[in-house]
Amino acid sequence: MGRYGTRADMIVHEEQPFNAESGLAALAETLTATDAFYVRAH
């Protein structure tokens, strides 16, 4: 597990407010893993 309790391959763009995305390797499979799935927090 990486920083912020996320995947180790997560690309962090901003720390405050938190803004990150999964690396391309995590999205290369036919099915997206639960821990790489997009979640919006409002």
N, CA, C and O atoms as a CHARMM CRD file, in Angstrom:
* protein
*
  168
    1    1 MET  N      0.84100  -1.17100   0.00000 PROA 1      0.00000
    2    1 MET  CA     0.00000   0.00000   0.00000 PROA 1      0.00000
    3    1 MET  C      0.88600   1.23400   0.00000 PROA 1      0.00000
    4    1 MET  O      1.91400   1.27300   0.67600 PROA 1      0.00000
    5    2 GLY  N      0.49100   2.21200  -0.74200 PROA 2      0.00000
    6    2 GLY  CA     1.28300   3.42700  -0.87100 PROA 2      0.00000
    7    2 GLY  C      0.85200   4.51600   0.08900 PROA 2      0.00000
    8    2 GLY  O      0.10200   4.28800   1.03900 PROA 2      0.00000
    9    3 ARG  N      1.33800   5.67100  -0.18600 PROA 3      0.00000
   10    3 ARG  CA     1.02200   6.85200   0.60500 PROA 3      0.00000
   11    3 ARG  C     -0.48200   7.15200   0.54000 PROA 3      0.00000
   12    3 ARG  O     -1.11600   6.86300  -0.47400 PROA 3      0.00000
   13    4 TYR  N     -1.04400   7.70900   1.56800 PROA 4      0.00000
   14    4 TYR  CA    -2.46700   8.05800   1.67000 PROA 4      0.00000
   15    4 TYR  C     -3.36900   6.83300   1.70400 PROA 4      0.00000
   16    4 TYR  O     -4.57800   6.96200   1.51200 PROA 4      0.00000
   17    5 GLY  N     -2.81700   5.65100   1.94300 PROA 5      0.00000
   18    5 GLY  CA    -3.63600   4.44700   1.97400 PROA 5      0.00000
   19    5 GLY  C     -4.12000   4.01500   0.60400 PROA 5      0.00000
   20    5 GLY  O     -5.13400   3.32800   0.49000 PROA 5      0.00000
   21    6 THR  N     -3.40500   4.41200  -0.43600 PROA 6      0.00000
   22    6 THR  CA    -3.79500   4.08700  -1.80200 PROA 6      0.00000
   23    6 THR  C     -2.83300   3.07000  -2.39900 PROA 6      0.00000
   24    6 THR  O     -1.88000   2.64200  -1.74800 PROA 6      0.00000
   25    7 ARG  N     -3.09000   2.69500  -3.63000 PROA 7      0.00000
   26    7 ARG  CA    -2.19700   1.78400  -4.34500 PROA 7      0.00000
   27    7 ARG  C     -0.81800   2.41900  -4.48600 PROA 7      0.00000
   28    7 ARG  O     -0.69900   3.64300  -4.54600 PROA 7      0.00000
   29    8 ALA  N      0.20600   1.60500  -4.53700 PROA 8      0.00000
   30    8 ALA  CA     1.58000   2.10900  -4.66400 PROA 8      0.00000
   31    8 ALA  C      1.81300   2.78300  -6.01900 PROA 8      0.00000
   32    8 ALA  O      2.66500   3.66400  -6.13200 PROA 8      0.00000
   33    9 ASP  N      1.05400   2.37000  -7.05900 PROA 9      0.00000
   34    9 ASP  CA     1.24000   2.95500  -8.39100 PROA 9      0.00000
   35    9 ASP  C      0.31700   4.15700  -8.64900 PROA 9      0.00000
   36    9 ASP  O      0.19300   4.60900  -9.78700 PROA 9      0.00000
   37   10 MET  N     -0.32700   4.66900  -7.59800 PROA 10     0.00000
   38   10 MET  CA    -1.22000   5.82500  -7.72800 PROA 10     0.00000
   39   10 MET  C     -0.41100   7.07900  -8.04100 PROA 10     0.00000
   40   10 MET  O      0.62100   7.32200  -7.41600 PROA 10     0.00000
   41   11 ILE  N     -0.86700   7.86900  -8.99700 PROA 11     0.00000
   42   11 ILE  CA    -0.21200   9.12200  -9.38000 PROA 11     0.00000
   43   11 ILE  C     -0.92800  10.25200  -8.64900 PROA 11     0.00000
   44   11 ILE  O     -2.09800  10.52500  -8.92100 PROA 11     0.00000
   45   12 VAL  N     -0.23300  10.91000  -7.72100 PROA 12     0.00000
   46   12 VAL  CA    -0.82800  11.99200  -6.93600 PROA 12     0.00000
   47   12 VAL  C     -0.51400  13.32000  -7.61600 PROA 12     0.00000
   48   12 VAL  O      0.65100  13.65900  -7.82200 PROA 12     0.00000
   49   13 HSD  N     -1.55800  14.06700  -7.96400 PROA 13     0.00000
   50   13 HSD  CA    -1.40400  15.37400  -8.61100 PROA 13     0.00000
   51   13 HSD  C     -1.39200  16.50100  -7.58200 PROA 13     0.00000
   52   13 HSD  O     -0.59300  17.43000  -7.69300 PROA 13     0.00000
   53   14 GLU  N     -2.26000  16.42900  -6.59400 PROA 14     0.00000
   54   14 GLU  CA    -2.35500  17.43900  -5.53500 PROA 14     0.00000
   55   14 GLU  C     -2.58400  16.72900  -4.21200 PROA 14     0.00000
   56   14 GLU  O     -3.31600  15.74200  -4.14700 PROA 14     0.00000
   57   15 GLU  N     -1.95700  17.23500  -3.15800 PROA 15     0.00000
   58   15 GLU  CA    -2.17100  16.66100  -1.83500 PROA 15     0.00000
   59   15 GLU  C     -3.35700  17.30800  -1.12300 PROA 15     0.00000
   60   15 GLU  O     -4.05000  16.64800  -0.34800 PROA 15     0.00000
   61   16 GLN  N     -3.59400  18.59400  -1.38200 PROA 16     0.00000
   62   16 GLN  CA    -4.68000  19.29800  -0.70500 PROA 16     0.00000
   63   16 GLN  C     -5.38600  20.19400  -1.70200 PROA 16     0.00000
   64   16 GLN  O     -4.76900  21.16900  -2.13200 PROA 16     0.00000
   65   17 PRO  N     -6.60500  19.95700  -2.10300 PROA 17     0.00000
   66   17 PRO  CA    -7.38700  18.75900  -1.81700 PROA 17     0.00000
   67   17 PRO  C     -6.81200  17.56600  -2.57700 PROA 17     0.00000
   68   17 PRO  O     -6.21800  17.72500  -3.64300 PROA 17     0.00000
   69   18 PHE  N     -6.99300  16.39600  -2.02800 PROA 18     0.00000
   70   18 PHE  CA    -6.39600  15.19400  -2.59400 PROA 18     0.00000
   71   18 PHE  C     -6.92500  14.95100  -4.00600 PROA 18     0.00000
   72   18 PHE  O     -8.13600  14.91900  -4.22300 PROA 18     0.00000
   73   19 ASN  N     -6.00900  14.77900  -4.96600 PROA 19     0.00000
   74   19 ASN  CA    -6.34500  14.54000  -6.36500 PROA 19     0.00000
   75   19 ASN  C     -5.33800  13.54400  -6.90700 PROA 19     0.00000
   76   19 ASN  O     -4.14700  13.84400  -6.99300 PROA 19     0.00000
   77   20 ALA  N     -5.81200  12.35200  -7.27500 PROA 20     0.00000
   78   20 ALA  CA    -4.91000  11.30300  -7.74200 PROA 20     0.00000
   79   20 ALA  C     -5.60200  10.45000  -8.79800 PROA 20     0.00000
   80   20 ALA  O     -6.82000  10.51300  -8.96900 PROA 20     0.00000
   81   21 GLU  N     -4.80900   9.65500  -9.49900 PROA 21     0.00000
   82   21 GLU  CA    -5.34800   8.73500 -10.49300 PROA 21     0.00000
   83   21 GLU  C     -4.54000   7.44900 -10.48700 PROA 21     0.00000
   84   21 GLU  O     -3.39000   7.42200 -10.05000 PROA 21     0.00000
   85   22 SER  N     -5.15700   6.38800 -10.97700 PROA 22     0.00000
   86   22 SER  CA    -4.46200   5.11200 -11.09300 PROA 22     0.00000
   87   22 SER  C     -3.48400   5.17400 -12.25100 PROA 22     0.00000
   88   22 SER  O     -3.73300   5.85900 -13.24400 PROA 22     0.00000
   89   23 GLY  N     -2.36600   4.45800 -12.12800 PROA 23     0.00000
   90   23 GLY  CA    -1.41200   4.36700 -13.22500 PROA 23     0.00000
   91   23 GLY  C     -1.99500   3.54400 -14.36400 PROA 23     0.00000
   92   23 GLY  O     -2.93000   2.77300 -14.14700 PROA 23     0.00000
   93   24 LEU  N     -1.46700   3.69100 -15.56400 PROA 24     0.00000
   94   24 LEU  CA    -2.00200   2.98500 -16.72500 PROA 24     0.00000
   95   24 LEU  C     -1.94000   1.47100 -16.57800 PROA 24     0.00000
   96   24 LEU  O     -2.82700   0.77100 -17.06600 PROA 24     0.00000
   97   25 ALA  N     -0.92000   0.95700 -15.92200 PROA 25     0.00000
   98   25 ALA  CA    -0.80000  -0.49100 -15.74800 PROA 25     0.00000
   99   25 ALA  C     -1.97700  -1.05900 -14.95300 PROA 25     0.00000
  100   25 ALA  O     -2.40000  -2.18800 -15.20100 PROA 25     0.00000
  101   26 ALA  N     -2.50300  -0.29500 -14.00800 PROA 26     0.00000
  102   26 ALA  CA    -3.63900  -0.74600 -13.19700 PROA 26     0.00000
  103   26 ALA  C     -4.92300  -0.80100 -14.01300 PROA 26     0.00000
  104   26 ALA  O     -5.86600  -1.49400 -13.63300 PROA 26     0.00000
  105   27 LEU  N     -4.97000  -0.08300 -15.12200 PROA 27     0.00000
  106   27 LEU  CA    -6.18100  -0.01600 -15.93900 PROA 27     0.00000
  107   27 LEU  C     -6.07200  -0.82200 -17.22700 PROA 27     0.00000
  108   27 LEU  O     -6.96400  -0.74700 -18.07200 PROA 27     0.00000
  109   28 ALA  N     -5.00400  -1.58700 -17.39600 PROA 28     0.00000
  110   28 ALA  CA    -4.75500  -2.32000 -18.63500 PROA 28     0.00000
  111   28 ALA  C     -5.59300  -3.59300 -18.77100 PROA 28     0.00000
  112   28 ALA  O     -5.76500  -4.09500 -19.88300 PROA 28     0.00000
  113   29 GLU  N     -6.10800  -4.11600 -17.68100 PROA 29     0.00000
  114   29 GLU  CA    -6.89300  -5.34800 -17.71800 PROA 29     0.00000
  115   29 GLU  C     -8.31500  -5.07500 -18.20400 PROA 29     0.00000
  116   29 GLU  O     -8.75300  -3.92500 -18.24900 PROA 29     0.00000
  117   30 THR  N     -9.02300  -6.12900 -18.56300 PROA 30     0.00000
  118   30 THR  CA   -10.41400  -6.00900 -18.98800 PROA 30     0.00000
  119   30 THR  C    -11.29900  -5.53200 -17.85000 PROA 30     0.00000
  120   30 THR  O    -12.20100  -4.72000 -18.05500 PROA 30     0.00000
  121   31 LEU  N    -11.03800  -6.04100 -16.63800 PROA 31     0.00000
  122   31 LEU  CA   -11.78500  -5.63100 -15.44900 PROA 31     0.00000
  123   31 LEU  C    -10.90900  -4.74000 -14.58100 PROA 31     0.00000
  124   31 LEU  O     -9.73100  -5.03300 -14.37800 PROA 31     0.00000
  125   32 THR  N    -11.47000  -3.67000 -14.07400 PROA 32     0.00000
  126   32 THR  CA   -10.73200  -2.75400 -13.20700 PROA 32     0.00000
  127   32 THR  C    -10.79500  -3.25400 -11.77100 PROA 32     0.00000
  128   32 THR  O    -11.87500  -3.55300 -11.26300 PROA 32     0.00000
  129   33 ALA  N     -9.64900  -3.34700 -11.12000 PROA 33     0.00000
  130   33 ALA  CA    -9.60000  -3.78800  -9.72700 PROA 33     0.00000
  131   33 ALA  C    -10.33700  -2.79500  -8.83300 PROA 33     0.00000
  132   33 ALA  O    -10.35700  -1.59800  -9.11900 PROA 33     0.00000
  133   34 THR  N    -10.93500  -3.28100  -7.76200 PROA 34     0.00000
  134   34 THR  CA   -11.70700  -2.43300  -6.85600 PROA 34     0.00000
  135   34 THR  C    -10.87900  -1.28400  -6.30700 PROA 34     0.00000
  136   34 THR  O    -11.38400  -0.16700  -6.19500 PROA 34     0.00000
  137   35 ASP  N     -9.61600  -1.52700  -5.96300 PROA 35     0.00000
  138   35 ASP  CA    -8.79700  -0.46300  -5.37700 PROA 35     0.00000
  139   35 ASP  C     -8.29300   0.54400  -6.41300 PROA 35     0.00000
  140   35 ASP  O     -7.67600   1.54300  -6.04400 PROA 35     0.00000
  141   36 ALA  N     -8.54300   0.30000  -7.70200 PROA 36     0.00000
  142   36 ALA  CA    -8.16700   1.25200  -8.74800 PROA 36     0.00000
  143   36 ALA  C     -9.39000   1.96600  -9.32400 PROA 36     0.00000
  144   36 ALA  O     -9.26500   2.81700 -10.20500 PROA 36     0.00000
  145   37 PHE  N    -10.56100   1.61300  -8.82200 PROA 37     0.00000
  146   37 PHE  CA   -11.81700   2.16100  -9.33900 PROA 37     0.00000
  147   37 PHE  C    -11.99900   3.60500  -8.90900 PROA 37     0.00000
  148   37 PHE  O    -11.63400   3.97400  -7.79200 PROA 37     0.00000
  149   38 TYR  N    -12.55800   4.41800  -9.78300 PROA 38     0.00000
  150   38 TYR  CA   -12.76000   5.85000  -9.53200 PROA 38     0.00000
  151   38 TYR  C    -13.84800   6.07300  -8.47500 PROA 38     0.00000
  152   38 TYR  O    -14.93000   5.49200  -8.55700 PROA 38     0.00000
  153   39 VAL  N    -13.55200   6.90800  -7.49800 PROA 39     0.00000
  154   39 VAL  CA   -14.53500   7.30100  -6.48300 PROA 39     0.00000
  155   39 VAL  C    -14.47100   8.80700  -6.32200 PROA 39     0.00000
  156   39 VAL  O    -13.39900   9.37200  -6.10600 PROA 39     0.00000
  157   40 ARG  N    -15.60000   9.44300  -6.42600 PROA 40     0.00000
  158   40 ARG  CA   -15.66700  10.90600  -6.24700 PROA 40     0.00000
  159   40 ARG  C    -16.17400  11.19900  -4.84000 PROA 40     0.00000
  160   40 ARG  O    -17.15600  10.60800  -4.39200 PROA 40     0.00000
  161   41 ALA  N    -15.50200  12.10900  -4.15200 PROA 41     0.00000
  162   41 ALA  CA   -15.90500  12.48500  -2.79600 PROA 41     0.00000
  163   41 ALA  C    -16.35800  13.94000  -2.79800 PROA 41     0.00000
  164   41 ALA  O    -15.55500  14.85200  -2.99200 PROA 41     0.00000
  165   42 HSD  N    -17.62600  14.14000  -2.58600 PROA 42     0.00000
  166   42 HSD  CA   -18.16900  15.50200  -2.51100 PROA 42     0.00000
  167   42 HSD  C    -18.64400  15.77100  -1.11700 PROA 42     0.00000
  168   42 HSD  O    -19.13900  16.86100  -0.83300 PROA 42     0.00000
